[in-house]
Amino acid sequence: MRKQYVVLPAYGFRSQALAQAASLRSAVPMAVVAGGGATAVRSATTKVDVIDSVSEDGPKLVEMTPETELALRLEEPSLKIVPVVTYEKMRVMYEVKRQAAPAVFAATAQATSLRIEDTGGNPLADARVVAFTNFRTRAGDQGNTDANGTVRLRIASGTVLERLYVYGPPRYWGRFARSFALGAHASLQLEPIDLTQNLLSLRRFRRALPLTAGTGVVVGIVDTGIDKNHPLLSNVSGGANMVLDEIKNNPSAVDDWGPAYVDGEHGTHVAGIVGARSAGGIDIAGVAPGVTLRSYRVFPNAGGGATNYDIMSAIDRTVQDGCHIVNLSLGGGTEDEAVRAAIGSALDNGVLVVAAAGNDGRKPVSYPAALPFCVAVSAAGWTDSFPPTSSESSDIAKPSGSNLSFLGGFSNFGPQIDLTGPGVGVVSTLPGGTFGVMSGTSMASPALAGFAAYLLAANAPILALTGASRSAALKDKLFEAATPLGFGRDYEGFGLPG
């Protein structure tokens, strides 16, 4: 069975060894180890198919059998071969994983209706309702409300839900309830987002930063794509679709760097946190509204995760396009040498890389944030920055800190954490010219990327540096700007910049 792999230099990101490797341009002799010794016995040849290459001397995506992969290691010891893996977005949205227990599971015809309304009793469509009969095992049912604000749950009427999450449609907070009894006329109301509230987490974080913050700095958003027509994101200057499966047979699709068709709102929300500019009566400002944003879409239109090859290629593209800072609101469970090499190359070229620490509920920091040269960001919140009944209230957890702060219950932690940022109940831009709330280390990371852009724009000597000296100096400046909230070293690193 043939599999895909990423082939890299043993050290670094580019190497003439990749350009000169005969094994990647012709058939590869298979190597079979003799049963009684270490002697490699050559046998029939097997082909290595090179599917794509970042550059002639850069990493390559190849397809071959596992046996050929072993042979290639012998043939080309100057190369490194890693499997293709996928990364996910670091937004928090709890999901049902299995059907409710038979005692409470209802056939579709006997499903229980739940109505979601605004505070005036009007129906709200497209609210996401997640009902857990057992939160630990993630058992229950879920669905989206229809035009009448109704969702039908395959859970018997009268069942007391252990937890109920409602994720609001644009412009509304969500809702969280424990021990919620489903009934024939059950309903819940959602509060509208009040943009005049000064305690909103992003506004609280950016405080008195000027609306010109970040001017002259380019920030690359490696994500699900950005809505270039959003009135608050007029500073998006372009980008590229880096999803190889979409562009390899249609080169013109490289210009499709807007939101992915499925679950594509994430990148627009992230971009707004970095650099939204208030407009059209929507008073939302990102941390550094003066920045230039660029969109590098790595999540496919069909939905699902982003491959390490596409992410690696996107990071390299940000360097070639002159970005100063790159935000990675994505992560995975295991260390990946392909993305590691791309990030190392970016830093060597003066590009600072900021990454989300992960949302696994106090588990170790996920990759790539766990890499020692990334700026790894955990997610903080403030208990007075969202309604007490909103879905964000379920993420209030210890450790707590100063000024009603806490570390989001979902946030990973560990010695790799460098900083913390606003990541619980963050209001930002959404596709279609609107706005809404999300939580996750996905939100904390771009807030710190925006703050780094502010610092870089305000420090001409650092901006004038080149190569690794610039990225190292900017990282140091970012750390110096932080103040601990009182969570402890492994939860917040140097603390919250401000």
C-alpha positions as CSV (number, residue, x, y, z in Angstrom):
1,M,0.0,0.0,0.0
2,R,1.4,3.4,-1.1
3,K,1.5,6.3,1.4
4,Q,2.5,9.9,1.3
5,Y,5.6,11.3,3.0
6,V,7.4,14.6,3.2
7,V,11.1,14.4,2.3
8,L,13.3,17.1,3.8
9,P,17.0,17.7,4.3
10,A,18.4,16.1,7.4
11,Y,19.2,19.6,8.6
12,G,17.5,22.9,7.6
13,F,14.8,23.5,5.1
14,R,16.6,23.7,1.7
15,S,19.5,21.6,0.5
16,Q,21.2,20.7,-2.8
17,A,20.9,17.2,-1.6
18,L,17.2,17.3,-2.4
19,A,17.8,18.7,-5.8
20,Q,20.5,16.2,-6.6
21,A,18.9,13.1,-5.0
22,A,18.7,10.6,-7.9
23,S,16.3,8.5,-5.8
24,L,13.7,11.2,-6.2
25,R,14.1,11.4,-9.9
26,S,14.2,7.7,-10.8
27,A,13.4,4.2,-9.5
28,V,14.6,3.4,-6.1
29,P,16.3,0.0,-5.4
30,M,14.5,-1.7,-2.6
31,A,16.6,-2.9,0.4
32,V,15.8,-6.1,2.2
33,V,17.8,-7.0,5.3
34,A,19.0,-10.5,5.3
35,G,17.6,-12.6,8.2
36,G,20.8,-13.4,9.9
37,G,22.8,-10.2,9.6
38,A,23.0,-6.5,8.8
39,T,23.8,-6.9,5.1
40,A,21.3,-5.1,2.8
41,V,20.3,-7.2,-0.1
42,R,19.2,-5.2,-3.2
43,S,16.1,-6.6,-5.0
44,A,13.5,-5.3,-7.5
45,T,13.1,-1.5,-8.0
46,T,10.1,0.4,-6.8
47,K,9.1,3.9,-7.9
48,V,8.9,7.0,-5.8
49,D,6.3,9.4,-7.1
50,V,7.2,13.1,-6.5
51,I,3.8,14.8,-6.2
52,D,4.9,18.3,-5.4
53,S,7.9,20.3,-4.3
54,V,8.2,23.6,-2.4
55,S,11.2,24.4,-4.6
56,E,13.8,22.5,-6.5
57,D,16.0,22.3,-3.5
58,G,13.2,22.4,-1.0
59,P,11.0,19.8,0.7
60,K,9.0,17.4,-1.5
61,L,5.7,15.5,-1.1
62,V,6.2,12.0,-2.4
63,E,4.2,8.8,-2.6
64,M,5.7,5.3,-2.1
65,T,5.3,2.1,-0.3
66,P,6.6,1.7,3.3
67,E,9.2,-0.7,2.0
68,T,10.5,1.9,-0.5
69,E,10.6,4.5,2.3
70,L,13.0,2.2,4.2
71,A,15.1,1.8,1.0
72,L,15.2,5.6,0.5
73,R,16.6,6.1,4.0
74,L,19.5,3.8,3.0
75,E,19.9,5.3,-0.5
76,E,19.8,9.0,0.6
77,P,21.1,9.3,4.2
78,S,21.3,13.1,3.9
79,L,17.5,13.2,3.7
80,K,14.8,13.0,6.4
81,I,11.5,11.3,5.6
82,V,8.3,12.1,7.7
83,P,4.7,10.9,7.3
84,V,1.9,13.3,6.2
85,V,-0.2,14.2,9.3
86,T,-3.0,16.7,9.8
87,Y,-3.6,19.6,12.2
88,E,-6.8,21.0,13.5
89,K,-8.1,24.5,14.3
90,M,-7.7,25.5,18.0
91,R,-11.2,26.8,18.5
92,V,-13.2,25.4,21.4
93,M,-16.6,23.9,20.5
94,Y,-17.7,20.8,22.4
95,E,-19.1,18.1,20.3
96,V,-21.2,14.9,20.9
97,K,-19.1,11.8,20.1
98,R,-21.7,9.1,20.7
99,Q,-25.4,8.4,20.9
100,A,-27.2,8.9,24.2
101,A,-27.7,5.8,26.3
102,P,-30.7,3.6,25.2
103,A,-32.7,4.5,28.2
104,V,-33.0,8.2,27.0
105,F,-32.4,7.9,23.3
106,A,-35.5,8.7,21.2
107,A,-36.3,7.7,17.6
108,T,-36.3,10.7,15.2
109,A,-40.1,10.7,15.2
110,Q,-40.2,11.1,19.0
111,A,-37.4,13.7,19.1
112,T,-37.7,16.5,21.6
113,S,-37.8,20.1,20.3
114,L,-35.8,22.9,21.9
115,R,-36.4,26.5,20.8
116,I,-33.6,29.1,20.8
117,E,-34.7,32.8,20.9
118,D,-33.4,36.3,21.4
119,T,-34.3,38.3,24.5
120,G,-37.4,39.5,22.7
121,G,-38.7,36.0,22.1
122,N,-37.8,36.0,18.4
123,P,-36.5,32.8,16.9
124,L,-32.7,32.5,16.2
125,A,-31.7,30.3,13.3
126,D,-28.3,28.6,12.9
127,A,-27.5,28.4,16.6
128,R,-25.5,25.3,17.4
129,V,-27.1,23.2,20.2
130,V,-25.0,20.4,21.9
131,A,-26.8,18.4,24.5
132,F,-24.9,16.0,26.7
133,T,-26.5,13.2,28.7
134,N,-23.0,12.2,29.8
135,F,-20.3,14.8,29.3
136,R,-17.4,12.6,30.3
137,T,-18.2,10.1,27.5
138,R,-19.5,12.9,25.2
139,A,-22.8,11.1,24.8
140,G,-26.0,12.9,23.7
141,D,-27.2,14.7,20.6
142,Q,-26.6,17.9,18.7
143,G,-27.9,20.0,15.8
144,N,-28.5,23.5,14.4
145,T,-31.7,25.5,14.9
146,D,-33.9,26.0,11.8
147,A,-35.7,29.2,10.7
148,N,-38.1,28.8,13.6
149,G,-35.3,28.7,16.1
150,T,-36.0,25.0,16.7
151,V,-33.7,22.0,17.0
152,R,-34.9,18.4,17.4
153,L,-32.9,16.3,19.7
154,R,-33.1,12.5,19.8
155,I,-33.4,12.5,23.5
156,A,-36.6,11.6,25.4
157,S,-38.7,14.5,26.8
158,G,-38.2,14.7,30.5
159,T,-34.5,13.8,30.4
160,V,-32.3,16.0,32.5
161,L,-29.2,16.9,30.5
162,E,-25.9,16.9,32.3
163,R,-24.7,19.8,30.2
164,L,-26.3,21.9,27.5
165,Y,-24.2,24.2,25.2
166,V,-25.6,26.7,22.8
167,Y,-23.2,28.4,20.5
168,G,-24.8,31.6,19.2
169,P,-25.2,32.7,15.6
170,P,-23.4,35.9,14.6
171,R,-24.0,38.9,16.9
172,Y,-25.2,36.7,19.9
173,W,-23.5,35.2,22.9
174,G,-24.0,31.5,23.5
175,R,-25.6,29.8,26.5
176,F,-24.6,27.1,29.0
177,A,-26.7,25.2,31.4
178,R,-26.2,22.3,33.8
179,S,-29.0,19.8,34.8
180,F,-31.3,21.2,32.1
181,A,-34.6,19.4,31.8
182,L,-35.9,18.8,28.3
183,G,-39.6,19.3,28.0
184,A,-42.4,19.8,25.5
185,H,-42.0,23.6,25.4
186,A,-38.4,24.0,26.5
187,S,-36.7,27.2,25.3
188,L,-33.6,29.3,25.9
189,Q,-32.8,32.9,25.2
190,L,-29.5,34.3,24.0
191,E,-28.2,37.8,24.7
192,P,-27.0,40.0,21.9
193,I,-23.4,41.1,21.9
194,D,-23.1,44.7,23.1
195,L,-20.2,46.3,21.3
196,T,-20.3,49.3,23.7
197,Q,-19.1,47.1,26.6
198,N,-15.6,48.2,27.6
199,L,-14.9,44.9,29.4
200,L,-15.0,42.8,26.2
201,S,-11.8,40.7,26.3
202,L,-10.2,42.0,23.1
203,R,-11.0,45.6,24.0
204,R,-9.7,45.1,27.5
205,F,-6.5,43.6,26.1
206,R,-5.7,46.3,23.5
207,R,-6.7,49.1,25.8
208,A,-5.1,52.4,24.7
209,L,-3.1,51.1,21.7
210,P,-3.4,53.5,18.8
211,L,-5.5,52.7,15.8
212,T,-2.3,53.0,13.8
213,A,-0.6,50.2,15.8
214,G,1.3,47.8,13.5
215,T,1.6,50.2,10.5
216,G,4.2,48.9,8.1
217,V,4.2,45.4,9.5
218,V,2.8,42.4,7.5
219,V,1.2,39.5,9.4
220,G,0.5,36.2,7.7
221,I,-2.6,34.2,8.8
222,V,-2.1,30.5,8.1
223,D,-5.7,29.3,8.6
224,T,-9.1,28.7,6.9
225,G,-8.9,31.8,4.8
226,I,-10.1,35.4,5.2
227,D,-13.2,37.2,3.9
228,K,-11.5,39.9,1.8
229,N,-14.9,41.7,1.4
230,H,-15.4,42.2,5.2
231,P,-15.7,46.0,5.8
232,L,-13.5,45.7,8.9
233,L,-10.7,43.9,7.0
234,S,-9.8,46.3,4.3
235,N,-6.2,45.8,5.2
236,V,-6.1,42.3,3.7
237,S,-3.6,42.5,0.8
238,G,-4.0,39.1,-0.7
239,G,-2.6,35.6,0.0
240,A,-2.7,32.2,-1.5
241,N,-4.6,28.9,-1.4
242,M,-2.0,26.4,-0.2
243,V,-4.2,23.3,-0.2
244,L,-2.3,21.1,-2.7
245,D,-5.3,18.8,-3.4
246,E,-7.2,21.9,-4.7
247,I,-4.5,23.5,-6.7
248,K,-2.4,20.7,-8.2
249,N,-4.9,20.2,-11.1
250,N,-6.2,23.7,-11.1
251,P,-3.4,26.2,-10.7
252,S,-5.8,29.2,-10.8
253,A,-7.3,28.0,-7.6
254,V,-4.2,29.4,-5.8
255,D,-6.1,32.7,-5.7
256,D,-9.0,31.1,-3.7
257,W,-7.6,32.2,-0.4
258,G,-11.0,33.2,1.0
259,P,-12.9,31.3,3.7
260,A,-13.2,27.5,3.1
261,Y,-16.7,26.4,2.2
262,V,-17.0,24.2,5.2
263,D,-16.1,25.6,8.7
264,G,-14.3,28.5,7.1
265,E,-15.2,31.3,9.5
266,H,-12.2,30.6,11.8
267,G,-9.6,32.4,9.7
268,T,-11.7,35.6,9.4
269,H,-12.2,35.6,13.2
270,V,-8.5,35.2,13.7
271,A,-7.7,37.9,11.2
272,G,-10.0,40.4,13.0
273,I,-8.3,39.8,16.3
274,V,-5.0,40.8,14.7
275,G,-6.0,43.8,12.7
276,A,-9.7,44.6,12.3
277,R,-10.5,48.3,11.7
278,S,-13.9,49.6,12.9
279,A,-16.2,50.5,10.1
280,G,-19.8,50.6,9.0
281,G,-21.1,51.1,12.5
282,I,-19.3,47.9,13.8
283,D,-17.0,49.1,16.6
284,I,-14.5,46.3,16.7
285,A,-10.8,47.0,16.5
286,G,-8.1,44.3,16.4
287,V,-4.9,44.6,18.4
288,A,-3.0,46.2,15.6
289,P,-5.4,47.8,13.0
290,G,-2.4,49.3,11.1
291,V,-1.1,46.0,10.0
292,T,-1.3,44.5,6.5
293,L,-2.9,41.1,6.6
294,R,-2.2,38.2,4.2
295,S,-4.3,35.0,4.0
296,Y,-2.8,31.6,3.5
297,R,-5.5,29.0,3.4
298,V,-4.4,25.5,4.4
299,F,-7.8,24.0,5.5
300,P,-9.6,22.5,2.5
301,N,-13.0,23.6,1.2
302,A,-14.4,20.2,1.9
303,G,-13.7,20.5,5.6
304,G,-11.3,18.5,7.8
305,G,-7.7,19.1,8.9
306,A,-4.8,20.7,7.3
307,T,-1.8,18.6,6.2
308,N,1.7,19.3,7.5
309,Y,2.9,19.6,3.9
310,D,0.4,22.4,3.1
311,I,1.2,24.2,6.4
312,M,4.9,23.9,5.7
313,S,4.4,25.3,2.2
314,A,2.3,28.1,3.6
315,I,4.9,29.1,6.1
316,D,7.5,29.2,3.4
317,R,5.2,31.3,1.2
318,T,4.8,33.8,4.1
319,V,8.6,34.3,4.1
320,Q,8.8,34.7,0.3
321,D,5.9,37.3,0.5
322,G,7.7,39.4,3.0
323,C,5.6,38.8,6.1
324,H,7.2,39.8,9.4
325,I,5.0,37.7,11.7
326,V,3.0,34.5,11.2
327,N,0.1,33.3,13.2
328,L,-0.7,29.6,13.6
329,S,-4.0,29.0,15.3
330,L,-3.8,25.3,14.7
331,G,-2.2,22.3,16.3
332,G,-1.7,18.5,16.5
333,G,-0.7,15.9,19.0
334,T,2.8,14.8,17.9
335,E,6.0,16.6,16.9
336,D,6.3,17.0,13.2
337,E,9.7,17.5,11.6
338,A,8.2,19.1,8.4
339,V,6.5,22.0,10.2
340,R,9.5,22.3,12.5
341,A,11.8,22.8,9.6
342,A,9.5,25.4,8.0
343,I,9.3,27.4,11.3
344,G,13.0,27.2,11.8
345,S,13.5,28.6,8.3
346,A,11.0,31.4,8.9
347,L,12.9,32.4,12.1
348,D,16.2,32.4,10.3
349,N,14.6,34.8,7.8
350,G,13.5,37.2,10.5
351,V,9.8,36.0,10.7
352,L,8.4,35.6,14.2
353,V,6.0,32.6,14.5
354,V,3.2,32.7,17.2
355,A,1.2,29.5,17.8
356,A,-1.8,28.3,19.8
357,A,-1.0,26.1,22.8
358,G,-4.0,23.7,22.3
359,N,-7.4,23.1,23.8
360,D,-7.1,19.6,25.3
361,G,-8.0,20.6,28.9
362,R,-4.7,21.0,30.8
363,K,-2.9,18.5,28.7
364,P,0.7,19.2,27.4
365,V,1.2,21.9,24.9
366,S,0.4,20.8,21.4
367,Y,2.6,21.1,18.3
368,P,3.8,23.3,16.7
369,A,3.5,25.6,19.8
370,A,5.5,23.1,21.9
371,L,8.6,23.8,19.7
372,P,11.1,25.8,21.6
373,F,11.4,28.5,18.9
374,C,7.7,29.2,18.6
375,V,5.9,31.7,20.8
376,A,3.4,29.4,22.6
377,V,0.3,31.1,23.8
378,S,-2.3,29.9,26.4
379,A,-5.8,31.3,26.7
380,A,-6.9,33.6,29.5
381,G,-10.3,35.1,30.3
382,W,-12.0,37.5,32.6
383,T,-15.2,36.5,34.4
384,D,-16.8,39.9,33.8
385,S,-16.1,40.0,30.0
386,F,-19.1,37.8,29.0
387,P,-22.7,37.1,30.3
388,P,-22.8,34.8,33.4
389,T,-25.0,32.4,31.5
390,S,-23.0,32.3,28.2
391,S,-21.3,29.2,27.0
392,E,-18.0,30.8,28.0
393,S,-19.0,30.5,31.7
394,S,-18.3,26.7,31.5
395,D,-14.6,27.5,30.9
396,I,-14.0,29.4,34.1
397,A,-11.4,27.3,35.9
398,K,-8.4,27.5,38.2
399,P,-5.8,28.9,38.3
400,S,-7.3,32.3,38.8
401,G,-5.3,35.6,38.8
402,S,-5.6,39.3,39.2
403,N,-8.5,41.4,38.0
404,L,-11.0,38.5,37.8
405,S,-8.7,36.7,35.3
406,F,-8.5,32.9,34.9
407,L,-6.9,30.4,32.6
408,G,-9.6,28.9,30.3
409,G,-10.5,25.4,31.4
410,F,-9.7,24.1,27.9
411,S,-6.2,25.6,27.7
412,N,-3.2,23.4,27.6
413,F,-0.2,24.2,29.8
414,G,3.4,23.2,30.4
415,P,7.0,24.5,30.5
416,Q,6.8,25.5,26.8
417,I,4.2,28.2,27.4
418,D,5.7,31.7,26.7
419,L,2.7,34.0,27.1
420,T,-1.0,34.1,27.7
421,G,-3.6,36.1,25.8
422,P,-7.4,36.7,25.6
423,G,-8.9,33.5,24.5
424,V,-12.3,33.1,26.3
425,G,-15.3,34.8,24.7
426,V,-13.4,36.9,22.1
427,V,-15.6,39.0,19.8
428,S,-14.2,39.4,16.3
429,T,-15.1,39.4,12.6
430,L,-17.0,36.7,10.8
431,P,-17.5,36.1,7.0
432,G,-20.4,38.1,5.5
433,G,-19.6,41.4,7.1
434,T,-20.7,40.4,10.5
435,F,-19.2,39.5,13.9
436,G,-19.4,36.9,16.6
437,V,-17.8,35.2,19.6
438,M,-15.3,32.3,19.7
439,S,-13.1,30.8,22.4
440,G,-9.8,28.9,22.3
441,T,-6.1,29.3,22.2
442,S,-6.9,30.0,18.5
443,M,-8.1,33.4,19.7
444,A,-5.2,34.1,22.2
445,S,-2.5,33.4,19.6
446,P,-3.5,36.2,17.1
447,A,-4.0,38.7,19.9
448,L,-0.3,38.1,20.7
449,A,0.7,38.2,17.0
450,G,-1.1,41.6,16.9
451,F,0.7,42.9,19.9
452,A,4.0,41.7,18.4
453,A,3.2,43.7,15.3
454,Y,2.5,46.8,17.4
455,L,5.9,46.4,19.1
456,L,7.7,45.8,15.8
457,A,6.2,48.9,14.2
458,A,7.1,51.0,17.2
459,N,10.7,49.9,17.3
460,A,12.5,51.0,14.1
461,P,15.9,49.5,15.2
462,I,14.3,46.0,15.5
463,L,12.4,46.4,12.2
464,A,15.7,47.3,10.5
465,L,17.3,44.1,11.5
466,T,17.5,41.1,9.2
467,G,17.5,37.3,9.6
468,A,17.4,35.6,12.9
469,S,18.5,38.7,14.7
470,R,15.1,40.4,14.0
471,S,12.9,37.5,15.1
472,A,15.0,37.0,18.3
473,A,14.9,40.7,19.2
474,L,11.2,40.9,18.6
475,K,10.5,37.8,20.7
476,D,12.6,39.3,23.6
477,K,10.7,42.6,23.3
478,L,7.4,40.7,23.4
479,F,8.5,38.9,26.6
480,E,9.7,42.1,28.2
481,A,6.2,43.7,27.7
482,A,4.4,40.9,29.6
483,T,3.2,41.0,33.2
484,P,2.2,37.9,35.2
485,L,-1.5,37.6,36.1
486,G,-0.7,35.2,38.9
487,F,-1.5,31.8,37.2
488,G,2.0,30.4,37.6
489,R,4.9,29.8,35.2
490,D,3.6,26.8,33.3
491,Y,0.1,28.4,32.7
492,E,1.1,31.9,31.5
493,G,4.9,32.0,30.9
494,F,6.0,35.6,31.1
495,G,2.3,36.6,31.5
496,L,0.0,39.0,29.5
497,P,1.6,41.7,27.4
498,G,0.3,45.2,27.8
